[in-house]
Amino acid sequence: MNSAEAQLRIQQLTNELRNHNYRYYVLSEPSISDFEFDQLLKELEHLEQQFPELASPESPTQKVGGTVIDGFQTIKHRRPMLSLGNTYNESELRDFDERTRKSTGLEQIEYVCELKIDGLAISVFYENGQLVQAVTRGDGIQGDVVTENVKTIRNLPKIIRGNFPQSFEIRGEIFMHRKGFERLNQIRLEAGETPYANPRNVASGSLKIKDSAEVAKRPLDIFLYQLYEDENRYNTYRDWENSR
C-alpha cells in the first residue's frame, strides 16, 4: 500500500469509527459489536504506525470515544479519564507482559483478573464527607456534570463517615444488573412500549435524562474502584489507608 492509498483508507476508517463512537456513546445505539469495532480500530492503528506522517491528533486512536451531551454543564477533568485497553490473542498479552517487566524492572509480575463491568464510566467527588459532584467521562478530557442524576443511585452514599480523605475523587462504572433490566423491560412491554436492547445502553442513556425523577425510576447500580487524593492514586481504600 502506498501513501496515497493509506491516506484514503485512514480517512475511511476515521469517518467510520467516529460514526460508531457517536452511535455507541451518544445515541446508545451501537450498530456493530465491540469485536468488530476493535478490529477497525486496530487496522487504523496499524496504518498510522506504518505511515506516522498521516496520523492526526484528532484520530479515533487518540481519543476515548465519547462526546459531550448538549444541555449539561461541561467541565474539564482534573486528570484524563482513559479507557481500558483490550486484546483478542495471546501474543498481545505476552507483549503487554514484556512491556510491564521492562517498565517496572521486575522479573516476577503478579496479575489479578476480574470481570469487566460494562456500563458508563463516572467520576464522583466528595468534600468533607459529602457528595458534591459527578462527571461523565465524555471525551476523556472533559465530561458532563450529572450530579443530580447520579445521586438517585441508591447504593451510592451521599454522605460518608469515618476515616476518609477530606477531599477526594473516586472513579467507577454505572451499570444495570440483568434482573433489574428484565424488570424494566417487563414494565415497558406491559405499557405497550418497545423493550430496551441491552443493560449497558439503558445505563448510559439514563444519565442523559434531564429529569432526575425519571432517572430515579431506573434500577441503576455503581461500582467504584479507583480513589484519588490530590495527585495520588489508590486502587483500593486499603491502599490509601496504608499510605497515611
C-alpha positions in Angstrom: 0.0 0.0 0.0 1.4 3.4 -1.0 1.0 6.7 0.9 -2.0 7.8 -1.2 -3.9 4.6 -0.7 -3.1 4.6 3.0 -4.4 8.2 3.3 -7.6 7.3 1.7 -8.1 4.2 3.9 -7.2 6.1 7.1 -9.9 8.7 6.2 -12.4 6.0 5.6 -11.7 4.3 8.9 -11.6 7.6 10.8 -15.1 8.5 9.5 -16.5 5.1 10.1 -15.1 4.9 13.7 -16.3 8.4 14.5 -19.8 7.4 13.4 -19.7 4.2 15.5 -18.4 6.2 18.5 -21.3 8.6 18.2 -23.9 5.8 18.0 -22.3 4.0 20.9 -21.6 6.8 23.3 -24.2 9.4 22.4 -27.2 7.6 20.9 -26.5 4.4 22.9 -27.5 2.5 19.8 -24.4 0.6 18.6 -24.6 -0.9 15.1 -21.6 -3.3 15.3 -20.2 -5.5 18.0 -17.3 -4.5 20.3 -15.1 -7.0 18.5 -15.9 -5.5 15.0 -15.2 -2.0 16.3 -11.8 -3.1 17.8 -10.8 -4.7 14.5 -11.4 -1.5 12.7 -9.5 0.5 15.3 -6.6 -1.9 15.2 -6.4 -1.5 11.4 -6.3 2.2 11.8 -3.6 2.0 14.5 -1.5 -0.3 12.2 -1.8 2.1 9.3 -0.8 5.1 11.5 2.2 3.2 12.7 3.2 2.4 9.1 2.6 6.0 7.9 3.1 8.2 11.0 3.1 11.3 8.8 -0.6 10.6 8.1 -1.6 10.3 11.8 -3.8 13.1 13.2 -4.1 14.3 16.8 -7.8 14.0 16.3 -7.7 10.4 15.2 -10.1 7.9 17.0 -6.9 6.1 18.1 -6.1 9.2 20.2 -9.4 9.7 21.9 -11.6 7.8 24.3 -14.7 8.0 22.0 -17.4 9.8 23.9 -18.7 13.3 23.4 -20.3 16.0 25.4 -24.1 16.0 25.6 -26.0 19.2 24.9 -27.8 20.6 27.9 -25.4 19.6 30.7 -22.6 21.7 32.1 -19.3 20.7 30.7 -16.1 20.8 32.8 -12.5 19.7 32.3 -11.3 16.6 34.2 -8.6 17.2 36.8 -6.8 14.3 35.2 -7.7 12.5 32.0 -10.3 9.7 32.2 -8.8 7.0 29.9 -10.4 3.8 28.6 -9.3 0.3 29.1 -7.1 -1.4 26.5 -8.1 -4.8 25.1 -6.8 -7.8 23.2 -8.1 -10.9 21.5 -4.9 -13.0 21.3 -2.1 -14.5 23.3 0.8 -12.7 21.6 -0.6 -9.2 22.6 -0.8 -10.4 26.2 2.8 -11.5 26.1 3.8 -8.2 24.6 2.0 -6.4 27.4 3.7 -8.6 30.0 7.1 -7.8 28.4 6.4 -4.1 28.4 5.3 -4.3 32.0 8.5 -6.1 33.1 10.7 -3.6 31.2 8.9 -0.5 32.7 8.9 -1.8 36.3 12.3 -3.6 36.2 10.7 -6.6 37.9 11.3 -10.2 36.8 8.2 -11.6 38.6 4.8 -9.9 37.9 1.6 -11.0 39.6 -1.6 -10.2 37.7 -5.2 -10.1 39.1 -8.0 -10.9 36.6 -11.6 -9.8 37.2 -14.7 -9.4 35.1 -15.3 -6.1 33.4 -18.5 -4.2 34.3 -20.0 -2.9 31.0 -21.6 0.4 31.8 -20.8 4.1 31.9 -17.6 5.5 33.4 -18.1 8.1 36.1 -16.0 10.3 38.4 -17.5 11.3 41.8 -16.2 14.0 44.1 -16.6 14.2 47.9 -15.8 17.2 50.1 -15.9 16.9 53.9 -17.7 13.5 53.5 -20.4 14.9 51.2 -21.0 14.0 47.6 -20.6 17.3 45.7 -20.2 16.4 42.0 -20.4 13.6 39.5 -18.9 13.9 36.0 -19.2 11.5 33.0 -16.1 10.5 31.1 -17.2 12.4 28.0 -14.2 12.6 25.5 -11.7 11.8 28.2 -10.6 15.4 28.6 -13.9 16.9 29.6 -17.2 15.5 30.7 -20.8 16.4 31.6 -21.8 17.2 35.2 -24.6 14.8 36.0 -24.6 15.1 39.8 -28.4 15.1 40.4 -28.8 12.0 38.2 -26.0 10.1 40.0 -27.5 11.0 43.4 -30.5 8.8 42.5 -28.4 5.6 42.6 -29.4 4.1 45.9 -26.2 2.2 46.8 -24.0 5.3 46.3 -23.6 7.1 49.7 -24.4 10.8 49.6 -22.7 11.4 53.0 -19.8 9.3 54.3 -18.4 9.0 57.8 -15.2 7.5 59.1 -11.6 7.8 58.2 -11.6 9.2 54.7 -9.7 12.0 52.9 -11.2 15.4 53.4 -11.4 15.9 49.7 -11.1 13.2 47.1 -12.2 11.9 43.7 -13.4 8.3 43.2 -14.0 6.7 39.8 -16.1 3.7 38.8 -18.8 2.3 36.5 -22.5 2.9 36.5 -24.4 -0.2 35.2 -27.6 -2.1 35.5 -28.0 -5.7 36.8 -29.6 -8.1 34.4 -32.6 -8.7 36.8 -33.3 -5.0 37.1 -33.0 -4.7 33.3 -35.5 -7.5 32.8 -38.0 -5.9 35.3 -37.7 -2.6 33.5 -38.4 -4.2 30.1 -41.4 -6.1 31.5 -42.9 -2.8 32.7 -42.3 -1.4 29.2 -43.9 -4.4 27.5 -47.0 -4.2 29.8 -47.3 -0.5 28.8 -47.1 -1.4 25.1 -43.7 0.1 24.7 -40.6 -1.3 22.9 -38.2 -3.1 25.2 -34.7 -1.8 25.6 -31.9 -3.6 23.7 -29.4 -4.2 26.5 -28.5 -3.1 30.0 -25.4 -1.1 29.0 -27.4 1.2 26.7 -30.1 1.8 29.3 -27.5 2.7 32.0 -25.7 5.1 29.6 -28.9 6.7 28.3 -30.3 7.1 31.8 -27.5 9.6 32.7 -28.5 11.8 29.8 -32.1 12.3 31.1 -32.6 15.8 32.3 -35.3 14.9 34.8 -33.6 13.2 37.8 -37.0 12.0 39.0 -37.2 9.9 35.8 -33.6 8.6 36.3 -34.6 7.5 39.9 -37.1 5.0 38.3 -34.2 3.2 36.6 -32.6 0.4 38.6 -29.0 1.7 38.3 -26.1 0.5 40.3 -22.5 1.7 40.7 -19.1 0.0 41.3 -16.3 2.3 42.5 -12.7 1.2 42.3 -10.2 4.0 41.9 -9.5 6.6 44.6 -7.6 9.9 44.0 -6.5 12.3 46.7 -4.8 15.3 45.2 -2.2 13.9 42.8 -2.1 10.4 44.4 -4.0 7.5 43.0 -5.0 4.4 45.1 -6.6 1.3 43.6 -8.4 0.5 46.9 -9.3 2.2 50.1 -6.8 0.0 51.9 -4.0 1.4 49.7 -4.9 4.9 50.8 -5.2 3.8 54.5 -1.8 2.2 54.4 -0.2 5.3 52.9 -1.2 7.5 55.8 
